[in-house]
Amino acid sequence: MPAKNIARPASSRPKHFSKSHNKRKRKAISITITERRNDFHACLSSDRAVWGRGKNSYEAIGDLIMHHEEVFGIEIASRIGLISEIFYS
């Protein structure tokens, strides 16, 4: 039996989805990860002054992104206060 095309028609896609979003070409950001004696270090390959660190490579990348939002063109909205109110009140 042939596979069915299950893609949604354009009219039923969420409003935030657009064809121009898919066609936009972005240059990949290269990150260098180094395992050190007690932690991991992640930095931009093009600029070693932009870095983060953590107990593993995932934490190092997260630290890098969290502390250098402007480099990645993102804005991080913190919900830490909301989470602590839910779990610790």
One Martini backbone bead per residue (centre of mass of N, CA, C, O) as a GRO file, in nm:
protein
   89
    1MET     BB    1   0.094   0.037   0.025
    2PRO     BB    2   0.085   0.356  -0.018
    3ALA     BB    3   0.174   0.646   0.093
    4LYS     BB    4   0.041   0.906   0.259
    5ASN     BB    5  -0.038   1.237   0.244
    6ILE     BB    6  -0.007   1.431   0.561
    7ALA     BB    7  -0.001   1.708   0.478
    8ARG     BB    8  -0.085   2.019   0.532
    9PRO     BB    9  -0.253   2.260   0.432
   10ALA     BB   10  -0.189   2.591   0.425
   11SER     BB   11  -0.466   2.678   0.566
   12SER     BB   12  -0.391   2.481   0.839
   13ARG     BB   13  -0.167   2.637   0.927
   14PRO     BB   14  -0.003   2.809   1.123
   15LYS     BB   15   0.055   3.148   1.132
   16HIS     BB   16   0.376   3.125   1.190
   17PHE     BB   17   0.371   2.982   0.924
   18SER     BB   18   0.603   3.015   0.647
   19LYS     BB   19   0.763   3.009   0.349
   20SER     BB   20   0.983   3.225   0.408
   21HIS     BB   21   1.110   3.074   0.645
   22ASN     BB   22   1.226   2.833   0.474
   23LYS     BB   23   1.400   3.022   0.266
   24ARG     BB   24   1.572   3.121   0.478
   25LYS     BB   25   1.911   3.198   0.496
   26ARG     BB   26   2.147   3.064   0.723
   27LYS     BB   27   2.424   3.079   0.889
   28ALA     BB   28   2.613   2.874   1.040
   29ILE     BB   29   2.698   2.797   1.373
   30SER     BB   30   3.009   2.741   1.513
   31ILE     BB   31   3.091   2.497   1.768
   32THR     BB   32   3.327   2.454   2.027
   33ILE     BB   33   3.413   2.155   2.207
   34THR     BB   34   3.564   2.113   2.537
   35GLU     BB   35   3.727   1.885   2.733
   36ARG     BB   36   3.789   1.909   3.060
   37ARG     BB   37   3.868   1.817   3.365
   38ASN     BB   38   3.573   1.955   3.509
   39ASP     BB   39   3.464   2.039   3.213
   40PHE     BB   40   3.289   2.226   2.969
   41HIS     BB   41   3.360   2.396   2.653
   42ALA     BB   42   3.193   2.665   2.475
   43CYS     BB   43   3.250   2.805   2.143
   44LEU     BB   44   3.310   3.005   1.902
   45SER     BB   45   3.498   2.956   1.627
   46SER     BB   46   3.514   3.279   1.549
   47ASP     BB   47   3.483   3.345   1.887
   48ARG     BB   48   3.639   3.271   2.187
   49ALA     BB   49   3.495   3.502   2.372
   50VAL     BB   50   3.243   3.321   2.313
   51TRP     BB   51   3.119   3.156   2.609
   52GLY     BB   52   3.075   2.834   2.780
   53ARG     BB   53   2.974   2.624   3.068
   54GLY     BB   54   2.983   2.271   3.195
   55LYS     BB   55   2.929   1.935   3.291
   56ASN     BB   56   2.841   1.933   2.989
   57SER     BB   57   2.779   1.995   2.662
   58TYR     BB   58   2.487   2.097   2.703
   59GLU     BB   59   2.547   2.309   2.922
   60ALA     BB   60   2.752   2.472   2.760
   61ILE     BB   61   2.556   2.555   2.535
   62GLY     BB   62   2.343   2.683   2.716
   63ASP     BB   63   2.531   2.897   2.838
   64LEU     BB   64   2.605   3.032   2.576
   65ILE     BB   65   2.315   3.115   2.493
   66MET     BB   66   2.221   3.263   2.757
   67HIS     BB   67   2.483   3.479   2.745
   68HIS     BB   68   2.438   3.514   2.396
   69GLU     BB   69   2.170   3.611   2.243
   70GLU     BB   70   2.270   3.821   2.025
   71VAL     BB   71   2.429   3.616   1.849
   72PHE     BB   72   2.154   3.430   1.790
   73GLY     BB   73   1.886   3.602   1.769
   74ILE     BB   74   1.761   3.597   2.069
   75GLU     BB   75   1.491   3.564   2.317
   76ILE     BB   76   1.469   3.511   2.667
   77ALA     BB   77   1.199   3.397   2.853
   78SER     BB   78   1.148   3.403   3.183
   79ARG     BB   79   0.998   3.138   3.422
   80ILE     BB   80   1.113   3.102   3.710
   81GLY     BB   81   0.907   3.240   3.897
   82LEU     BB   82   0.666   3.063   3.819
   83ILE     BB   83   0.786   2.790   3.897
   84SER     BB   84   0.842   2.854   4.200
   85GLU     BB   85   0.544   2.911   4.271
   86ILE     BB   86   0.433   2.627   4.206
   87PHE     BB   87   0.652   2.437   4.376
   88TYR     BB   88   0.710   2.648   4.652
   89SER     BB   89   0.402   2.726   4.780
   0.00000   0.00000   0.00000
